[in-house]
Amino acid sequence: MPISLYKALLIALAAGFAAAFVMICVPPLIENPDIVGAALAGFVNPFASGYATDVLFCWAVLAVWVIYEARTLGIRHGWVALLLGVVPGVATGFAVYLLMRMKQVGPHSAWDKTVLSGE
């Protein structure tokens, strides 16, 4: 996949999720500004609880990755991706982190090649 397409897809997915989040979540939150209640509403049944738990663990995996790479590769401003992972969501935070990482490390770093080759 060409790098320009990769970047465009990440931007589209991050923006698309953020827009969907705003359209779905903001109107009810304006009507009833109970943020804790809104967060807990993700656990109203076993299926919603499964998805909500997945989101929480995905954010935790992203946080571990961001913190690790901040220390090992010197990736700066990863906290922005973690904040975006909370609001609007992990999809936006993850895409933003990949774009930030690519800008700081490069699209084909030696570290990526080592990890992908299994060395």
Backbone hydrogen bonds in HBPLUS format (Angstrom, degrees):
<---DONOR---> <-ACCEPTOR-->    atom                        ^
c    i                          cat <-CA-CA->   ^        H-A-AA   ^      H-
h    n   atom  resd res      DA  || num        DHA   H-A  angle D-A-AA Bond
n    s   type  num  typ     dist DA aas  dist angle  dist       angle   num
A0005-LEU N   A0002-PRO O   3.06 MM   3  5.39 123.2  2.39 104.1 117.8     1
A0006-TYR N   A0002-PRO O   3.02 MM   4  6.36 158.2  2.06 152.6 159.5     2
A0007-LYS N   A0003-ILE O   2.92 MM   4  6.16 165.9  1.94 153.7 155.8     3
A0008-ALA N   A0004-SER O   2.99 MM   4  6.10 161.6  2.03 141.3 147.1     4
A0009-LEU N   A0005-LEU O   2.84 MM   4  6.01 158.5  1.89 151.4 156.8     5
A0010-LEU N   A0006-TYR O   3.01 MM   4  6.26 160.9  2.05 149.8 155.1     6
A0011-ILE N   A0007-LYS O   2.92 MM   4  6.14 165.2  1.94 155.8 159.7     7
A0012-ALA N   A0008-ALA O   2.89 MM   4  6.05 161.9  1.92 147.2 152.7     8
A0013-LEU N   A0009-LEU O   2.85 MM   4  6.00 161.9  1.88 151.5 156.3     9
A0014-ALA N   A0010-LEU O   2.91 MM   4  6.03 164.2  1.94 150.4 155.1    10
A0015-ALA N   A0011-ILE O   2.92 MM   4  6.00 169.6  1.93 152.4 155.8    11
A0016-GLY N   A0012-ALA O   2.74 MM   4  5.69 152.9  1.81 141.4 150.5    12
A0017-PHE N   A0013-LEU O   2.94 MM   4  6.01 163.3  1.96 146.2 150.0    13
A0018-ALA N   A0014-ALA O   3.05 MM   4  6.19 164.1  2.08 145.7 150.7    14
A0019-ALA N   A0015-ALA O   2.87 MM   4  6.05 159.1  1.91 150.4 156.0    15
A0020-ALA N   A0016-GLY O   2.95 MM   4  6.15 161.1  1.98 147.0 152.4    16
A0021-PHE N   A0017-PHE O   2.79 MM   4  5.98 160.7  1.83 156.3 161.7    17
A0022-VAL N   A0018-ALA O   3.00 MM   4  6.22 161.3  2.04 147.5 152.1    18
A0023-MET N   A0019-ALA O   2.96 MM   4  6.20 164.9  1.98 152.6 156.6    19
A0024-ILE N   A0020-ALA O   2.88 MM   4  5.98 152.8  1.95 149.5 156.8    20
A0025-CYS N   A0021-PHE O   2.78 MM   4  5.62 166.6  1.80 153.0 157.7    21
A0026-VAL N   A0022-VAL O   3.15 MM   4  5.18 149.1  2.25 123.9 133.0    22
A0029-LEU N   A0025-CYS O   3.20 MM   4  6.24 149.4  2.30 144.7 153.8    23
A0030-ILE N   A0026-VAL O   2.85 MM   4  6.05 147.5  1.95 159.4 167.9    24
A0031-GLU N   A0027-PRO O   3.10 MM   4  6.33 156.3  2.15 147.5 153.8    25
A0032-ASN N   A0028-PRO O   2.88 MM   4  6.08 152.4  1.95 144.7 152.0    26
A0034-ASP N   A0032-ASN O   2.79 MM   2  5.64 138.8  1.96  94.0  91.7    27
A0038-ALA N   A0034-ASP O   2.92 MM   4  6.14 149.4  2.01 145.3 154.6    28
A0039-ALA N   A0035-ILE O   2.94 MM   4  6.19 156.5  2.00 148.9 154.6    29
A0040-LEU N   A0036-VAL O   2.91 MM   4  6.16 161.6  1.94 153.3 158.5    30
A0041-ALA N   A0037-GLY O   2.97 MM   4  6.04 127.0  2.26 136.6 149.6    31
A0041-ALA N   A0038-ALA O   3.27 MM   3  5.11 136.1  2.48  91.3 103.2    32
A0042-GLY N   A0039-ALA O   3.33 MM   3  5.98 164.1  2.35 112.6 117.1    33
A0043-PHE N   A0040-LEU O   2.95 MM   3  5.61 164.4  1.98 121.1 124.9    34
A0049-SER N   A0045-ASN O   2.84 MM   4  5.95 157.2  1.89 157.7 165.5    35
A0050-GLY N   A0046-PRO O   2.99 MM   4  6.14 146.8  2.10 137.0 144.8    36
A0051-TYR N   A0047-PHE O   3.14 MM   4  6.51 161.6  2.17 150.7 154.1    37
A0052-ALA N   A0048-ALA O   2.83 MM   4  6.01 162.1  1.86 152.6 158.4    38
A0053-THR N   A0049-SER O   2.85 MM   4  5.93 156.9  1.90 146.0 152.2    39
A0054-ASP N   A0050-GLY O   2.99 MM   4  6.17 153.1  2.06 142.4 150.0    40
A0055-VAL N   A0051-TYR O   2.99 MM   4  6.27 156.5  2.05 149.2 154.7    41
A0056-LEU N   A0052-ALA O   3.06 MM   4  6.35 159.4  2.10 147.6 152.7    42
A0057-PHE N   A0053-THR O   2.97 MM   4  6.22 161.7  2.01 153.1 157.7    43
A0058-CYS N   A0054-ASP O   2.82 MM   4  6.00 153.5  1.89 150.0 158.1    44
A0059-TRP N   A0055-VAL O   2.96 MM   4  6.18 156.4  2.01 148.8 154.7    45
A0060-ALA N   A0056-LEU O   3.05 MM   4  6.33 151.6  2.13 140.1 148.1    46
A0061-VAL N   A0057-PHE O   2.90 MM   4  6.19 154.7  1.96 149.6 155.7    47
A0062-LEU N   A0058-CYS O   2.92 MM   4  6.17 160.9  1.96 148.9 154.3    48
A0063-ALA N   A0059-TRP O   2.84 MM   4  6.11 154.4  1.90 148.6 155.9    49
A0064-VAL N   A0060-ALA O   2.98 MM   4  6.26 158.7  2.03 149.8 154.4    50
A0065-TRP N   A0061-VAL O   2.99 MM   4  6.22 163.0  2.02 151.4 156.1    51
A0066-VAL N   A0062-LEU O   2.84 MM   4  6.04 166.2  1.86 156.6 160.2    52
A0067-ILE N   A0063-ALA O   2.94 MM   4  6.06 168.1  1.96 151.5 154.9    53
A0068-TYR N   A0064-VAL O   2.91 MM   4  6.00 160.5  1.95 147.7 153.8    54
A0069-GLU N   A0065-TRP O   2.89 MM   4  6.08 170.9  1.90 155.6 158.1    55
A0070-ALA N   A0066-VAL O   2.90 MM   4  5.99 142.4  2.04 143.2 153.9    56
A0071-ARG N   A0067-ILE O   3.26 MM   4  6.48 151.4  2.34 143.2 148.9    57
A0072-THR N   A0068-TYR O   2.88 MM   4  6.12 160.2  1.92 153.7 160.3    58
A0073-LEU N   A0069-GLU O   2.85 MM   4  5.05 150.0  1.94 124.7 134.8    59
A0075-ILE N   A0069-GLU O   3.37 MM   6  5.94 173.2  2.38 124.3 123.9    60
A0080-VAL N   A0077-HIS O   3.09 MM   3  5.76 154.7  2.15 114.4 120.6    61
A0081-ALA N   A0078-GLY O   2.95 MM   3  5.33 119.4  2.33 106.8 120.5    62
A0082-LEU N   A0078-GLY O   3.12 MM   4  6.55 153.9  2.19 148.7 156.7    63
A0083-LEU N   A0079-TRP O   2.84 MM   4  6.04 154.9  1.90 147.8 154.2    64
A0084-LEU N   A0080-VAL O   2.90 MM   4  6.16 162.1  1.93 150.4 155.6    65
A0085-GLY N   A0081-ALA O   2.82 MM   4  5.97 128.1  2.09 134.0 148.8    66
A0086-VAL N   A0083-LEU O   3.03 MM   3  5.32 146.4  2.15 103.2 113.1    67
A0087-VAL N   A0083-LEU O   3.15 MM   4  6.54 167.6  2.16 156.9 157.6    68
A0089-GLY N   A0084-LEU O   2.96 MM   5  6.05 142.8  2.10 175.9 165.1    69
A0092-THR N   A0089-GLY O   3.13 MM   3  5.64 123.2  2.47 109.6 121.5    70
A0093-GLY N   A0089-GLY O   3.05 MM   4  6.35 170.7  2.06 156.2 158.9    71
A0094-PHE N   A0090-VAL O   2.78 MM   4  5.72 167.9  1.79 155.5 158.4    72
A0095-ALA N   A0091-ALA O   3.23 MM   4  6.23 163.7  2.26 137.7 142.4    73
A0096-VAL N   A0092-THR O   2.97 MM   4  6.11 165.1  1.99 154.5 159.0    74
A0097-TYR N   A0093-GLY O   2.92 MM   4  6.09 153.9  1.99 144.2 151.7    75
A0098-LEU N   A0094-PHE O   3.00 MM   4  6.30 160.1  2.04 152.2 156.8    76
A0099-LEU N   A0095-ALA O   3.08 MM   4  6.37 156.2  2.14 148.3 154.5    77
A0100-MET N   A0096-VAL O   2.86 MM   4  6.11 161.6  1.89 153.1 158.5    78
A0101-ARG N   A0097-TYR O   2.79 MM   4  5.89 164.3  1.82 154.9 159.6    79
A0102-MET N   A0098-LEU O   2.97 MM   4  6.08 159.6  2.02 142.5 148.0    80
A0103-LYS N   A0099-LEU O   3.08 MM   4  6.28 155.4  2.15 145.0 151.2    81
A0104-GLN N   A0100-MET O   3.06 MM   4  6.32 150.2  2.16 147.4 155.3    82
A0105-VAL N   A0101-ARG O   2.77 MM   4  5.79 166.6  1.79 162.7 166.0    83
A0106-GLY N   A0102-MET O   2.82 MM   4  4.75 137.6  2.00 119.5 132.3    84
A0113-LYS N   A0109-SER O   3.16 MM   4  6.51 161.7  2.20 150.2 154.6    85
A0114-THR N   A0110-ALA O   2.94 MM   4  6.15 153.5  2.01 148.5 155.7    86
A0115-VAL N   A0111-TRP O   2.95 MM   4  6.19 165.6  1.97 154.6 158.1    87
A0116-LEU N   A0112-ASP O   2.85 MM   4  5.99 168.4  1.87 155.8 159.3    88
A0117-SER N   A0113-LYS O   2.98 MM   4  5.96 144.5  2.11 138.4 147.3    89
A0118-GLY N   A0114-THR O   3.09 MM   4  6.15 123.9  2.42 137.6 150.8    90
A0119-GLU N   A0114-THR O   3.17 MM   5  5.39 138.9  2.35 153.6 155.7    91
A0118-GLY N   A0115-VAL O   3.22 MM   3  5.20 142.4  2.37  96.6 107.4    92
